[in-house]
Amino acid sequence: MSTEKRFCDKCMQRTEHDVVEDPEAIYTYKRRRKYVCSQCKHSSFKRGLRPSAESVY
Ligand SMILES: [Zn+2]
């Protein structure tokens, strides 16, 4: 599991988020990721920060 600094809608600031790959969306065109805020545990689905840089197969 990795973490990224993302903007949290509840904290209203950039916080550390745990990044969770969605296994049901991993093969779709738009790979969604689940971000869970480490401050308030609020989870949200966002697209990856750098989709092109991470899809080097
Ligand atoms: Zn938060």
PDB file of the backbone (N, CA, C, O) and the ligand in Angstrom, with CONECT records:
HET     ZN  A 101       1
ATOM      1  N   MET A   1       0.847  -1.193   0.000  1.00  0.00           N
ATOM      2  CA  MET A   1       0.000   0.000   0.000  1.00  0.00           C
ATOM      3  C   MET A   1       0.884   1.245   0.000  1.00  0.00           C
ATOM      4  O   MET A   1       1.906   1.304   0.683  1.00  0.00           O
ATOM      5  N   SER A   2       0.473   2.210  -0.764  1.00  0.00           N
ATOM      6  CA  SER A   2       1.255   3.438  -0.838  1.00  0.00           C
ATOM      7  C   SER A   2       0.413   4.616  -0.363  1.00  0.00           C
ATOM      8  O   SER A   2      -0.800   4.498  -0.185  1.00  0.00           O
ATOM      9  N   THR A   3       1.053   5.719  -0.166  1.00  0.00           N
ATOM     10  CA  THR A   3       0.371   6.914   0.291  1.00  0.00           C
ATOM     11  C   THR A   3       0.690   8.074  -0.642  1.00  0.00           C
ATOM     12  O   THR A   3       1.774   8.161  -1.218  1.00  0.00           O
ATOM     13  N   GLU A   4      -0.279   8.948  -0.768  1.00  0.00           N
ATOM     14  CA  GLU A   4      -0.071  10.147  -1.565  1.00  0.00           C
ATOM     15  C   GLU A   4      -0.676  11.332  -0.827  1.00  0.00           C
ATOM     16  O   GLU A   4      -1.613  11.190  -0.041  1.00  0.00           O
ATOM     17  N   LYS A   5      -0.125  12.485  -1.096  1.00  0.00           N
ATOM     18  CA  LYS A   5      -0.699  13.699  -0.516  1.00  0.00           C
ATOM     19  C   LYS A   5      -1.779  14.211  -1.454  1.00  0.00           C
ATOM     20  O   LYS A   5      -1.505  14.710  -2.545  1.00  0.00           O
ATOM     21  N   ARG A   6      -3.026  14.069  -0.989  1.00  0.00           N
ATOM     22  CA  ARG A   6      -4.153  14.515  -1.800  1.00  0.00           C
ATOM     23  C   ARG A   6      -5.008  15.465  -0.980  1.00  0.00           C
ATOM     24  O   ARG A   6      -4.921  15.518   0.246  1.00  0.00           O
ATOM     25  N   PHE A   7      -5.838  16.216  -1.699  1.00  0.00           N
ATOM     26  CA  PHE A   7      -6.732  17.146  -1.026  1.00  0.00           C
ATOM     27  C   PHE A   7      -7.929  16.385  -0.488  1.00  0.00           C
ATOM     28  O   PHE A   7      -8.608  15.669  -1.224  1.00  0.00           O
ATOM     29  N   CYS A   8      -8.184  16.548   0.814  1.00  0.00           N
ATOM     30  CA  CYS A   8      -9.320  15.877   1.432  1.00  0.00           C
ATOM     31  C   CYS A   8     -10.504  16.828   1.480  1.00  0.00           C
ATOM     32  O   CYS A   8     -10.368  17.981   1.887  1.00  0.00           O
ATOM     33  N   ASP A   9     -11.678  16.335   1.058  1.00  0.00           N
ATOM     34  CA  ASP A   9     -12.871  17.181   1.047  1.00  0.00           C
ATOM     35  C   ASP A   9     -13.378  17.475   2.448  1.00  0.00           C
ATOM     36  O   ASP A   9     -14.060  18.476   2.668  1.00  0.00           O
ATOM     37  N   LYS A  10     -13.054  16.625   3.377  1.00  0.00           N
ATOM     38  CA  LYS A  10     -13.537  16.829   4.746  1.00  0.00           C
ATOM     39  C   LYS A  10     -12.562  17.655   5.567  1.00  0.00           C
ATOM     40  O   LYS A  10     -12.965  18.548   6.312  1.00  0.00           O
ATOM     41  N   CYS A  11     -11.274  17.352   5.428  1.00  0.00           N
ATOM     42  CA  CYS A  11     -10.286  18.115   6.173  1.00  0.00           C
ATOM     43  C   CYS A  11     -10.071  19.497   5.558  1.00  0.00           C
ATOM     44  O   CYS A  11      -9.566  20.405   6.219  1.00  0.00           O
ATOM     45  N   MET A  12     -10.456  19.652   4.290  1.00  0.00           N
ATOM     46  CA  MET A  12     -10.262  20.902   3.558  1.00  0.00           C
ATOM     47  C   MET A  12      -8.785  21.290   3.496  1.00  0.00           C
ATOM     48  O   MET A  12      -8.429  22.466   3.558  1.00  0.00           O
ATOM     49  N   GLN A  13      -7.955  20.289   3.374  1.00  0.00           N
ATOM     50  CA  GLN A  13      -6.532  20.543   3.218  1.00  0.00           C
ATOM     51  C   GLN A  13      -5.874  19.289   2.657  1.00  0.00           C
ATOM     52  O   GLN A  13      -6.488  18.225   2.580  1.00  0.00           O
ATOM     53  N   ARG A  14      -4.638  19.436   2.275  1.00  0.00           N
ATOM     54  CA  ARG A  14      -3.909  18.283   1.751  1.00  0.00           C
ATOM     55  C   ARG A  14      -3.417  17.424   2.903  1.00  0.00           C
ATOM     56  O   ARG A  14      -2.747  17.898   3.821  1.00  0.00           O
ATOM     57  N   THR A  15      -3.766  16.155   2.829  1.00  0.00           N
ATOM     58  CA  THR A  15      -3.378  15.233   3.886  1.00  0.00           C
ATOM     59  C   THR A  15      -2.824  13.962   3.268  1.00  0.00           C
ATOM     60  O   THR A  15      -2.930  13.749   2.060  1.00  0.00           O
ATOM     61  N   GLU A  16      -2.248  13.140   4.084  1.00  0.00           N
ATOM     62  CA  GLU A  16      -1.781  11.846   3.634  1.00  0.00           C
ATOM     63  C   GLU A  16      -2.969  10.934   3.369  1.00  0.00           C
ATOM     64  O   GLU A  16      -3.873  10.826   4.198  1.00  0.00           O
ATOM     65  N   HIS A  17      -2.967  10.290   2.233  1.00  0.00           N
ATOM     66  CA  HIS A  17      -4.037   9.367   1.884  1.00  0.00           C
ATOM     67  C   HIS A  17      -3.444   8.001   1.576  1.00  0.00           C
ATOM     68  O   HIS A  17      -2.418   7.883   0.907  1.00  0.00           O
ATOM     69  N   ASP A  18      -4.107   6.983   2.077  1.00  0.00           N
ATOM     70  CA  ASP A  18      -3.742   5.630   1.687  1.00  0.00           C
ATOM     71  C   ASP A  18      -4.347   5.341   0.325  1.00  0.00           C
ATOM     72  O   ASP A  18      -5.530   5.601   0.106  1.00  0.00           O
ATOM     73  N   VAL A  19      -3.562   4.814  -0.579  1.00  0.00           N
ATOM     74  CA  VAL A  19      -4.024   4.527  -1.929  1.00  0.00           C
ATOM     75  C   VAL A  19      -4.383   3.053  -2.023  1.00  0.00           C
ATOM     76  O   VAL A  19      -3.563   2.182  -1.734  1.00  0.00           O
ATOM     77  N   VAL A  20      -5.627   2.782  -2.435  1.00  0.00           N
ATOM     78  CA  VAL A  20      -6.085   1.404  -2.564  1.00  0.00           C
ATOM     79  C   VAL A  20      -6.527   1.184  -4.005  1.00  0.00           C
ATOM     80  O   VAL A  20      -7.419   1.871  -4.504  1.00  0.00           O
ATOM     81  N   GLU A  21      -5.897   0.225  -4.663  1.00  0.00           N
ATOM     82  CA  GLU A  21      -6.308  -0.110  -6.019  1.00  0.00           C
ATOM     83  C   GLU A  21      -7.654  -0.810  -5.982  1.00  0.00           C
ATOM     84  O   GLU A  21      -7.863  -1.745  -5.209  1.00  0.00           O
ATOM     85  N   ASP A  22      -8.561  -0.346  -6.827  1.00  0.00           N
ATOM     86  CA  ASP A  22      -9.869  -0.984  -6.906  1.00  0.00           C
ATOM     87  C   ASP A  22      -9.758  -2.200  -7.819  1.00  0.00           C
ATOM     88  O   ASP A  22      -9.532  -2.052  -9.020  1.00  0.00           O
ATOM     89  N   PRO A  23      -9.914  -3.391  -7.266  1.00  0.00           N
ATOM     90  CA  PRO A  23      -9.727  -4.596  -8.084  1.00  0.00           C
ATOM     91  C   PRO A  23     -10.762  -4.740  -9.178  1.00  0.00           C
ATOM     92  O   PRO A  23     -10.507  -5.397 -10.187  1.00  0.00           O
ATOM     93  N   GLU A  24     -11.924  -4.139  -8.999  1.00  0.00           N
ATOM     94  CA  GLU A  24     -12.970  -4.255 -10.020  1.00  0.00           C
ATOM     95  C   GLU A  24     -12.788  -3.237 -11.124  1.00  0.00           C
ATOM     96  O   GLU A  24     -13.415  -3.355 -12.177  1.00  0.00           O
ATOM     97  N   ALA A  25     -11.965  -2.264 -10.917  1.00  0.00           N
ATOM     98  CA  ALA A  25     -11.775  -1.208 -11.908  1.00  0.00           C
ATOM     99  C   ALA A  25     -10.374  -1.227 -12.496  1.00  0.00           C
ATOM    100  O   ALA A  25     -10.004  -0.335 -13.259  1.00  0.00           O
ATOM    101  N   ILE A  26      -9.606  -2.228 -12.147  1.00  0.00           N
ATOM    102  CA  ILE A  26      -8.201  -2.196 -12.530  1.00  0.00           C
ATOM    103  C   ILE A  26      -8.041  -2.458 -14.030  1.00  0.00           C
ATOM    104  O   ILE A  26      -7.042  -2.051 -14.623  1.00  0.00           O
ATOM    105  N   TYR A  27      -9.007  -3.126 -14.643  1.00  0.00           N
ATOM    106  CA  TYR A  27      -8.885  -3.435 -16.057  1.00  0.00           C
ATOM    107  C   TYR A  27      -9.651  -2.459 -16.935  1.00  0.00           C
ATOM    108  O   TYR A  27      -9.632  -2.570 -18.161  1.00  0.00           O
ATOM    109  N   THR A  28     -10.317  -1.515 -16.314  1.00  0.00           N
ATOM    110  CA  THR A  28     -11.059  -0.557 -17.103  1.00  0.00           C
ATOM    111  C   THR A  28     -10.129   0.530 -17.617  1.00  0.00           C
ATOM    112  O   THR A  28      -8.980   0.644 -17.190  1.00  0.00           O
ATOM    113  N   TYR A  29     -10.647   1.318 -18.533  1.00  0.00           N
ATOM    114  CA  TYR A  29      -9.810   2.345 -19.143  1.00  0.00           C
ATOM    115  C   TYR A  29      -9.368   3.366 -18.108  1.00  0.00           C
ATOM    116  O   TYR A  29      -8.185   3.685 -17.995  1.00  0.00           O
ATOM    117  N   LYS A  30     -10.330   3.869 -17.361  1.00  0.00           N
ATOM    118  CA  LYS A  30      -9.992   4.835 -16.316  1.00  0.00           C
ATOM    119  C   LYS A  30      -9.793   4.094 -15.005  1.00  0.00           C
ATOM    120  O   LYS A  30     -10.746   3.686 -14.341  1.00  0.00           O
ATOM    121  N   ARG A  31      -8.555   3.940 -14.666  1.00  0.00           N
ATOM    122  CA  ARG A  31      -8.273   3.222 -13.427  1.00  0.00           C
ATOM    123  C   ARG A  31      -8.574   4.119 -12.244  1.00  0.00           C
ATOM    124  O   ARG A  31      -7.932   5.147 -12.027  1.00  0.00           O
ATOM    125  N   ARG A  32      -9.573   3.693 -11.485  1.00  0.00           N
ATOM    126  CA  ARG A  32      -9.905   4.461 -10.293  1.00  0.00           C
ATOM    127  C   ARG A  32      -9.096   3.955  -9.114  1.00  0.00           C
ATOM    128  O   ARG A  32      -8.698   2.793  -9.041  1.00  0.00           O
ATOM    129  N   ARG A  33      -8.878   4.862  -8.216  1.00  0.00           N
ATOM    130  CA  ARG A  33      -8.207   4.467  -6.995  1.00  0.00           C
ATOM    131  C   ARG A  33      -8.995   4.994  -5.810  1.00  0.00           C
ATOM    132  O   ARG A  33      -9.613   6.057  -5.855  1.00  0.00           O
ATOM    133  N   LYS A  34      -8.946   4.226  -4.781  1.00  0.00           N
ATOM    134  CA  LYS A  34      -9.631   4.640  -3.568  1.00  0.00           C
ATOM    135  C   LYS A  34      -8.617   5.309  -2.659  1.00  0.00           C
ATOM    136  O   LYS A  34      -7.584   4.734  -2.316  1.00  0.00           O
ATOM    137  N   TYR A  35      -8.933   6.526  -2.282  1.00  0.00           N
ATOM    138  CA  TYR A  35      -8.052   7.257  -1.390  1.00  0.00           C
ATOM    139  C   TYR A  35      -8.717   7.365  -0.026  1.00  0.00           C
ATOM    140  O   TYR A  35      -9.848   7.837   0.094  1.00  0.00           O
ATOM    141  N   VAL A  36      -8.008   6.927   0.984  1.00  0.00           N
ATOM    142  CA  VAL A  36      -8.538   6.995   2.348  1.00  0.00           C
ATOM    143  C   VAL A  36      -7.679   7.974   3.139  1.00  0.00           C
ATOM    144  O   VAL A  36      -6.477   7.779   3.318  1.00  0.00           O
ATOM    145  N   CYS A  37      -8.327   9.021   3.602  1.00  0.00           N
ATOM    146  CA  CYS A  37      -7.604  10.032   4.369  1.00  0.00           C
ATOM    147  C   CYS A  37      -7.122   9.443   5.685  1.00  0.00           C
ATOM    148  O   CYS A  37      -7.881   8.794   6.405  1.00  0.00           O
ATOM    149  N   SER A  38      -5.869   9.674   5.985  1.00  0.00           N
ATOM    150  CA  SER A  38      -5.322   9.143   7.235  1.00  0.00           C
ATOM    151  C   SER A  38      -5.715  10.000   8.431  1.00  0.00           C
ATOM    152  O   SER A  38      -5.516   9.599   9.578  1.00  0.00           O
ATOM    153  N   GLN A  39      -6.273  11.181   8.164  1.00  0.00           N
ATOM    154  CA  GLN A  39      -6.666  12.057   9.268  1.00  0.00           C
ATOM    155  C   GLN A  39      -8.081  11.745   9.754  1.00  0.00           C
ATOM    156  O   GLN A  39      -8.315  11.550  10.947  1.00  0.00           O
ATOM    157  N   CYS A  40      -9.034  11.701   8.789  1.00  0.00           N
ATOM    158  CA  CYS A  40     -10.431  11.546   9.186  1.00  0.00           C
ATOM    159  C   CYS A  40     -11.020  10.239   8.672  1.00  0.00           C
ATOM    160  O   CYS A  40     -12.196   9.960   8.907  1.00  0.00           O
ATOM    161  N   LYS A  41     -10.220   9.430   7.970  1.00  0.00           N
ATOM    162  CA  LYS A  41     -10.658   8.137   7.423  1.00  0.00           C
ATOM    163  C   LYS A  41     -11.755   8.284   6.379  1.00  0.00           C
ATOM    164  O   LYS A  41     -12.457   7.321   6.073  1.00  0.00           O
ATOM    165  N   HIS A  42     -11.901   9.466   5.841  1.00  0.00           N
ATOM    166  CA  HIS A  42     -12.867   9.671   4.764  1.00  0.00           C
ATOM    167  C   HIS A  42     -12.289   9.084   3.482  1.00  0.00           C
ATOM    168  O   HIS A  42     -11.149   9.366   3.115  1.00  0.00           O
ATOM    169  N   SER A  43     -13.096   8.260   2.804  1.00  0.00           N
ATOM    170  CA  SER A  43     -12.618   7.612   1.590  1.00  0.00           C
ATOM    171  C   SER A  43     -13.314   8.203   0.374  1.00  0.00           C
ATOM    172  O   SER A  43     -14.490   8.562   0.437  1.00  0.00           O
ATOM    173  N   SER A  44     -12.592   8.301  -0.725  1.00  0.00           N
ATOM    174  CA  SER A  44     -13.151   8.834  -1.960  1.00  0.00           C
ATOM    175  C   SER A  44     -12.435   8.186  -3.132  1.00  0.00           C
ATOM    176  O   SER A  44     -11.294   7.738  -3.024  1.00  0.00           O
ATOM    177  N   PHE A  45     -13.146   8.151  -4.262  1.00  0.00           N
ATOM    178  CA  PHE A  45     -12.553   7.594  -5.470  1.00  0.00           C
ATOM    179  C   PHE A  45     -12.037   8.724  -6.341  1.00  0.00           C
ATOM    180  O   PHE A  45     -12.762   9.662  -6.673  1.00  0.00           O
ATOM    181  N   LYS A  46     -10.790   8.615  -6.696  1.00  0.00           N
ATOM    182  CA  LYS A  46     -10.208   9.596  -7.600  1.00  0.00           C
ATOM    183  C   LYS A  46      -9.364   8.866  -8.638  1.00  0.00           C
ATOM    184  O   LYS A  46      -8.955   7.721  -8.447  1.00  0.00           O
ATOM    185  N   ARG A  47      -9.124   9.549  -9.714  1.00  0.00           N
ATOM    186  CA  ARG A  47      -8.214   8.976 -10.682  1.00  0.00           C
ATOM    187  C   ARG A  47      -6.786   9.249 -10.240  1.00  0.00           C
ATOM    188  O   ARG A  47      -6.511  10.178  -9.481  1.00  0.00           O
ATOM    189  N   GLY A  48      -5.903   8.424 -10.730  1.00  0.00           N
ATOM    190  CA  GLY A  48      -4.507   8.559 -10.340  1.00  0.00           C
ATOM    191  C   GLY A  48      -3.934   9.888 -10.751  1.00  0.00           C
ATOM    192  O   GLY A  48      -4.418  10.544 -11.674  1.00  0.00           O
ATOM    193  N   LEU A  49      -2.903  10.266 -10.051  1.00  0.00           N
ATOM    194  CA  LEU A  49      -2.287  11.552 -10.331  1.00  0.00           C
ATOM    195  C   LEU A  49      -1.622  11.556 -11.697  1.00  0.00           C
ATOM    196  O   LEU A  49      -1.814  12.484 -12.483  1.00  0.00           O
ATOM    197  N   ARG A  50      -0.848  10.531 -11.978  1.00  0.00           N
ATOM    198  CA  ARG A  50      -0.115  10.478 -13.232  1.00  0.00           C
ATOM    199  C   ARG A  50      -0.445   9.176 -13.950  1.00  0.00           C
ATOM    200  O   ARG A  50       0.333   8.223 -13.893  1.00  0.00           O
ATOM    201  N   PRO A  51      -1.598   9.125 -14.630  1.00  0.00           N
ATOM    202  CA  PRO A  51      -2.024   7.858 -15.241  1.00  0.00           C
ATOM    203  C   PRO A  51      -1.078   7.390 -16.333  1.00  0.00           C
ATOM    204  O   PRO A  51      -0.890   6.186 -16.505  1.00  0.00           O
ATOM    205  N   SER A  52      -0.485   8.300 -17.065  1.00  0.00           N
ATOM    206  CA  SER A  52       0.366   7.866 -18.163  1.00  0.00           C
ATOM    207  C   SER A  52       1.706   7.347 -17.653  1.00  0.00           C
ATOM    208  O   SER A  52       2.263   6.400 -18.208  1.00  0.00           O
ATOM    209  N   ALA A  53       2.213   7.964 -16.605  1.00  0.00           N
ATOM    210  CA  ALA A  53       3.527   7.578 -16.116  1.00  0.00           C
ATOM    211  C   ALA A  53       3.488   6.249 -15.379  1.00  0.00           C
ATOM    212  O   ALA A  53       4.521   5.601 -15.207  1.00  0.00           O
ATOM    213  N   GLU A  54       2.298   5.838 -14.941  1.00  0.00           N
ATOM    214  CA  GLU A  54       2.215   4.623 -14.148  1.00  0.00           C
ATOM    215  C   GLU A  54       1.804   3.406 -14.972  1.00  0.00           C
ATOM    216  O   GLU A  54       1.801   2.279 -14.475  1.00  0.00           O
ATOM    217  N   SER A  55       1.459   3.645 -16.233  1.00  0.00           N
ATOM    218  CA  SER A  55       0.999   2.522 -17.057  1.00  0.00           C
ATOM    219  C   SER A  55       2.064   2.154 -18.079  1.00  0.00           C
ATOM    220  O   SER A  55       1.786   2.088 -19.277  1.00  0.00           O
ATOM    221  N   VAL A  56       3.258   1.919 -17.616  1.00  0.00           N
ATOM    222  CA  VAL A  56       4.331   1.501 -18.507  1.00  0.00           C
ATOM    223  C   VAL A  56       4.444  -0.016 -18.430  1.00  0.00           C
ATOM    224  O   VAL A  56       5.003  -0.570 -17.483  1.00  0.00           O
ATOM    225  N   TYR A  57       3.902  -0.670 -19.445  1.00  0.00           N
ATOM    226  CA  TYR A  57       3.958  -2.124 -19.460  1.00  0.00           C
ATOM    227  C   TYR A  57       4.983  -2.633 -20.475  1.00  0.00           C
ATOM    228  O   TYR A  57       5.160  -3.843 -20.619  1.00  0.00           O
TER     229      TYR A  57
HETATM  230 ZN    ZN A 101      -9.587  13.968   5.738  1.00  0.00          ZN2+
END
